Amino acid sequence: MSDESRARFEVETHLPTEHGEFRVRAYTDTVTGDLHLAIISGDPKPGALVRLHSECLTGEAFGSLKCECGPQLDAALAAIHEQGGVVLYLRGHEGRGIGLLNKLRAYRLQEDGLDTVDANLALGLPADAREYAAAASALIDMGLTSVRLLTNNPAKSNALTAHGVEVIERVPLEVGRNAVNDAYMRTKALRMGHLLSDSGSSDNGHPDPLVPPSA
């Protein structure tokens, strides 16, 4: 199966929200069966601002302080409402792809002192099980063959590039850090390569090559 066929368009409708008026396009992942939502503002063209957002029930519905997912989603929706663009909400990505129950099991192991990476590994699971072929397929279906990607995670940029979507700029999204999740954020920087300020992140202070010097 080609990457282009990974996302099957289902329906488009309007969605008024507290962040503003959006259009929503639903896509079914033809491999996993997950339903992904493209939340759209304006009339995005190639080079538009795009966020690939992994679902997080605990952070988005319950306001968990263990992660920054809720604030990131809010900030991303606000950004595309202002600038135009797309938030692609990816189902099946709970807990970096290990599912809600295993995420809660990993949380329990973290209470015993493991970090977020070692907790997943102790469960016999990958540190990050997500993949982005369906996300790229949906973006291509919308004509977005190049994007400005709203992310701190270079793996997302690399994945989109591998699946045929050019990332012309990485736009940082640093929100939601607090005393509860500070160690989690540092682990993401030091062990998973996320580019975060004041975290000893793996770029060692060098500019992100995807961001123009003037950015």
N, C-alpha and C positions, 0 to 999 in steps of 0.2 A: 504493500500500500504506500503510495506517495505521500509526502508531507502535505501536499496541497489538498488532499482529501481527508485529512485528519479532523477538520472541523466542518460539520454540516449545518448550514444556516437553517434556523427554524422559524423565527418570527421577529419582527421589529415593532416596537410600540413606544409611546411617550411615557416618561416617568417624572412627575414633579416631586422634588425632594427639598429638604431644608437647605441643601447646598445650591439649589437652582433647578431649572428645567433641563432634563436630559432625554435623549433617545436611548433605548436599550435594544440590542440585538442579541438573541439567544443562539448559541451554537452547541451542538452535541458533539462530543469527542467520539469519533466512530470506532476507536479502539477501547477506551475505558468506559464509555457510556456516560461520563460526567457531563453535566450541563454548565457551560461557561457563559458569562454575561459580558458583553461589551457595552459599557456605559459611555455614551458619546455626547460631547458638547460641540456645537458649531458644525462645520463641514470640514473635517480633518482631511488634509492632503499629505502626500509623502513629506516626511520631515516633521510631522506633528508630534506634540508631547504625548507620550504613552506611558502608562503604569501597568506592569504585570503584577497583579495583587493576589496573593495566595489567601484563600479563605481561612479565617481564624475565629471560630465560634467564641472562644473564651475571651479573646481580646476585643472583638467587635460587638458582641451581644451583651457581654457581662462586664466589660471595661477592665479586664485583667491587667494588672500592673507588671506581670511577669514578662510581657513582650511589648513591642511598640506598634503592633498591627492596627489597633483601632485608630490611634492618632495618624498613622500613615495613610489609612484609607480616607479619613476625613481630609487630610491635607492634600491628597491626590485629587479628590473630587473638587475641592476648592480651586486647585491649580488649573484643572481642565475647564472648569466653569469660567475662569477668568481668561484663560489663554486659548481655549479650544483644545480638543484632543480626546483621548480615550483612556478609560480605566478598564482593563480587561480583568474581570474578577474570575479567578480560576478555582473551580470546585475540585475536590479530590486532592487538594494540596495541604489539607489540615496537618499541622505538625511537621512541616516540610515534607509532606507526602506520606507520613506513616499512619495517619488517621487519628481520630479524636481519642479513642481508647488508649492507643499506644502513646499518644502525647501525654495523657494523664499519667500513665505508667512511668514515662520518662520524668515527668515532674516529681513523682514520688521518689525516684532515684536521686534526683537533684537535691531533695531534702536531706539525703544521706551524704551529700558532698560531691557528687559527680557533676561535671559541667554538662551543658546541653549536647555536646558531641559525644562524650563518653557514655551518657545515659542512653542515647540511641544505640550505640554500639553494644552496650551491655545487654540490651534487649535483642541482640542479633539482627539489628536493622541498620540501614545506611544512615550516615549523618544527615544526608539530604537525598530524598528519593524522588524529588520533583523532576519532571521533564517538560519541555516547552514546544513540542512539535505542533500540538493543537493550537497553542497560542499564536505561533507564527502563521499557521494556516488561516486562522480567523483574521489576523491583521492583513494578510495578502488578499483575502476575500474582500476586505474593505478598501483595498487599493493602497494600503500603507506598507510599501516595500522598503521604506526607510523611516526611521523614527528618532526622536529625542527621548531617550529612555530615562524615566524617573525611578532611580534605584541607587542603592549603595552596594549592590551585589554584582561584581563583574561576571559571575557565572551566568546571569540572565542575559547580559549583553552577548557573551560568547555563544550561548544557546540560540538566540535569535539569529545571529550571524550564520551559524552552522545550518540553520533552517531557511535561509534565504531572505532574511529581513536585515537590512543594513542599519546599524546603530551609529548615527552620525555624531551623537553627543550623549554623555551620561550626565544627568541632572541629579545632584544629591537630594536625598529626602531624609534629613536627620531631625526627627521629631519623636516625642514620646519617651525620652530617656528619663529615668527616675532612680531613686535609691534602691528600689526593689530589683530592677532589671539591669543595673549597671554592670554586674559581673557577667550576665548573659550577653550584653552588648560587647563587652571586651572579648569574650570568647568568640563571638561572631567575627570580630576584626582579626584576632590573633590566630584563630584556628580554621576559619572558613573564608578568609580573604575579603571580608566586607570592608569597604573604604569609609571609615568613620573617623572624625576628628577626635583627638584626645583619647585614642584607644590603643596606641601602638600598632596601628593597622599595617598591613603587609606592604603598603606602598612606600613605607619608610620616609614619608614626607615628600616624595616626588609627585609632580603633578599627574593627574589622571590623563593618560594619552588620548582619551576620547573627548576631553574637554578642551576647547580652544583656549589659548593663553588669556584671551580677554574675558573669558567666562568667570 
